[in-house]
Amino acid sequence: MAQNAKDIQLRELKDLLRELRETNQLLRKTLEEAQKEKAVLRQERDNFKEQVDYLTKKLFGCSSEKGACEIPGQMNLFNEAESEMDPSAQAADMHASTEQPEQTEPESRPRKKRPTNEERFKGIPVKKVYLEPSADECICRECGARMEKIGTEFVRRELEIIPARARVVEYYSVNYGCKNCRRNAALPNIVKGKDGKAHMMYGMASASTVAWVVYQKYCNGMPLYRIEQDLGRLGAEISRATLANWVIKNGEAFLLNMYIAKYEEGNQFNHEELRTRKLLLHKKEIKKLKEATTKEGYSIVPLKMYLRHGIAKLLIGVAKGKKMYDKRASIKKKEEKREARKYIS
């Protein structure tokens, strides 16, 4: 009986020992996982701290190129020559420039030839300024005779930048009329001076102004509000909305002052009768129409509008306006027809 009790107790102790070992292994695994997670969190903390330090220096640090770079690992592009200068290397370079060159093999890659001033400024017009001596200096000090011109000598070359200027150009038509026709003829003969067509139908933007705005926006990457400020410094108060209209309307085609009646059942979602409507044209078509209208007397006129597959189509053409004598002939024909109808009736 006592032997059985001891066996039972021994088995219970063995079971307890096995459970303790399993618990110990589980705790070790949990501890290892916790240590790994702690290492990952420590690495993330270090990364975030490094980012915070970098952004803090980026935001509140010195932004001048003269200041020293304090960001670790960041190269300095402005003081490289001073930091890399070696007096011994300079002395060796001076010695090498004075001694006789040794015969060495030519380099496999030839050096790039330095461009001359004529090559660097070949696209810029050249203005020659001749420096004339004064009248007193042209008298010879030895004999007192008048000196004569013997030639010119090059002194220096300068690059001159002409800043942008703005001016308002007003066009006035000078009119001429015939005195005899004014007294005797039914219609006076009047001739008016013409300079072609304006660059834009509405507004005072010239071709040079629009080209300057487009160049500043798309070539120099300037926003419209900075272009507005530049024009203000030149003395022209033009809003950025007007500048935007110039940029848009000079690259597209629009239909102006065409009346389209409202839809009777459109309610509040109806359209405006005389609103400006954009024409869907390709770039080549717009360029072709622009070239056609540059000729004197030619303009684009709408000929026909129709619907096709639910889309409004517009037939346009390039037409030439009548001259003054053509108009007088048309008026004369209309008057003759009107008088003929009176006699018939």
Contacts in CASP RR format, 6 or more apart in sequence:
PFRMAT RR
TARGET T0000
AUTHOR 0000-0000-0000
METHOD contacts of the structure
MODEL  1
MAQNAKDIQLRELKDLLRELRETNQLLRKTLEEAQKEKAVLRQERDNFKE
QVDYLTKKLFGCSSEKGACEIPGQMNLFNEAESEMDPSAQAADMHASTEQ
PEQTEPESRPRKKRPTNEERFKGIPVKKVYLEPSADECICRECGARMEKI
GTEFVRRELEIIPARARVVEYYSVNYGCKNCRRNAALPNIVKGKDGKAHM
MYGMASASTVAWVVYQKYCNGMPLYRIEQDLGRLGAEISRATLANWVIKN
GEAFLLNMYIAKYEEGNQFNHEELRTRKLLLHKKEIKKLKEATTKEGYSI
VPLKMYLRHGIAKLLIGVAKGKKMYDKRASIKKKEEKREARKYIS
54 71 0 8 1.000
57 70 0 8 1.000
57 71 0 8 1.000
61 70 0 8 1.000
62 68 0 8 1.000
65 78 0 8 1.000
66 78 0 8 1.000
68 76 0 8 1.000
68 79 0 8 1.000
69 75 0 8 1.000
69 76 0 8 1.000
76 83 0 8 1.000
117 157 0 8 1.000
121 159 0 8 1.000
124 159 0 8 1.000
127 160 0 8 1.000
130 152 0 8 1.000
131 155 0 8 1.000
138 146 0 8 1.000
138 147 0 8 1.000
139 145 0 8 1.000
139 146 0 8 1.000
139 147 0 8 1.000
140 146 0 8 1.000
140 147 0 8 1.000
164 212 0 8 1.000
164 234 0 8 1.000
165 234 0 8 1.000
166 231 0 8 1.000
166 234 0 8 1.000
166 235 0 8 1.000
166 236 0 8 1.000
168 204 0 8 1.000
169 206 0 8 1.000
171 195 0 8 1.000
173 192 0 8 1.000
173 193 0 8 1.000
173 194 0 8 1.000
174 192 0 8 1.000
174 193 0 8 1.000
175 190 0 8 1.000
175 191 0 8 1.000
175 192 0 8 1.000
175 193 0 8 1.000
176 190 0 8 1.000
176 191 0 8 1.000
176 192 0 8 1.000
177 188 0 8 1.000
177 189 0 8 1.000
177 190 0 8 1.000
177 191 0 8 1.000
178 185 0 8 1.000
178 188 0 8 1.000
178 189 0 8 1.000
178 190 0 8 1.000
181 187 0 8 1.000
181 188 0 8 1.000
181 189 0 8 1.000
182 188 0 8 1.000
182 189 0 8 1.000
187 328 0 8 1.000
187 331 0 8 1.000
189 324 0 8 1.000
190 324 0 8 1.000
191 324 0 8 1.000
194 296 0 8 1.000
196 296 0 8 1.000
196 297 0 8 1.000
197 293 0 8 1.000
197 294 0 8 1.000
197 297 0 8 1.000
197 299 0 8 1.000
199 205 0 8 1.000
199 206 0 8 1.000
199 207 0 8 1.000
199 210 0 8 1.000
200 210 0 8 1.000
200 246 0 8 1.000
200 249 0 8 1.000
200 250 0 8 1.000
201 256 0 8 1.000
205 246 0 8 1.000
209 246 0 8 1.000
210 246 0 8 1.000
210 247 0 8 1.000
210 250 0 8 1.000
213 227 0 8 1.000
213 243 0 8 1.000
213 246 0 8 1.000
213 247 0 8 1.000
214 247 0 8 1.000
214 250 0 8 1.000
216 222 0 8 1.000
216 227 0 8 1.000
216 230 0 8 1.000
217 223 0 8 1.000
217 224 0 8 1.000
217 227 0 8 1.000
217 247 0 8 1.000
222 230 0 8 1.000
224 240 0 8 1.000
224 243 0 8 1.000
224 244 0 8 1.000
225 240 0 8 1.000
227 240 0 8 1.000
227 243 0 8 1.000
228 238 0 8 1.000
228 239 0 8 1.000
228 240 0 8 1.000
228 243 0 8 1.000
231 237 0 8 1.000
231 238 0 8 1.000
232 238 0 8 1.000
251 286 0 8 1.000
252 278 0 8 1.000
252 279 0 8 1.000
252 281 0 8 1.000
252 286 0 8 1.000
253 278 0 8 1.000
253 279 0 8 1.000
253 281 0 8 1.000
253 286 0 8 1.000
253 289 0 8 1.000
254 276 0 8 1.000
254 277 0 8 1.000
254 278 0 8 1.000
254 279 0 8 1.000
255 276 0 8 1.000
255 277 0 8 1.000
255 278 0 8 1.000
255 279 0 8 1.000
255 302 0 8 1.000
255 314 0 8 1.000
256 276 0 8 1.000
257 274 0 8 1.000
258 274 0 8 1.000
258 277 0 8 1.000
258 302 0 8 1.000
259 273 0 8 1.000
259 274 0 8 1.000
260 271 0 8 1.000
260 273 0 8 1.000
261 273 0 8 1.000
262 270 0 8 1.000
262 271 0 8 1.000
262 273 0 8 1.000
263 270 0 8 1.000
263 271 0 8 1.000
279 314 0 8 1.000
279 316 0 8 1.000
281 289 0 8 1.000
289 300 0 8 1.000
289 316 0 8 1.000
289 318 0 8 1.000
292 298 0 8 1.000
292 300 0 8 1.000
292 318 0 8 1.000
293 299 0 8 1.000
293 300 0 8 1.000
293 318 0 8 1.000
297 320 0 8 1.000
297 321 0 8 1.000
298 318 0 8 1.000
298 319 0 8 1.000
298 320 0 8 1.000
298 321 0 8 1.000
299 318 0 8 1.000
299 319 0 8 1.000
299 320 0 8 1.000
299 321 0 8 1.000
300 316 0 8 1.000
300 317 0 8 1.000
300 318 0 8 1.000
300 319 0 8 1.000
301 316 0 8 1.000
301 317 0 8 1.000
301 318 0 8 1.000
301 319 0 8 1.000
302 314 0 8 1.000
302 315 0 8 1.000
302 316 0 8 1.000
302 317 0 8 1.000
303 315 0 8 1.000
303 316 0 8 1.000
303 317 0 8 1.000
304 314 0 8 1.000
304 315 0 8 1.000
305 312 0 8 1.000
305 313 0 8 1.000
305 314 0 8 1.000
305 315 0 8 1.000
306 312 0 8 1.000
306 313 0 8 1.000
306 315 0 8 1.000
307 313 0 8 1.000
322 330 0 8 1.000
END
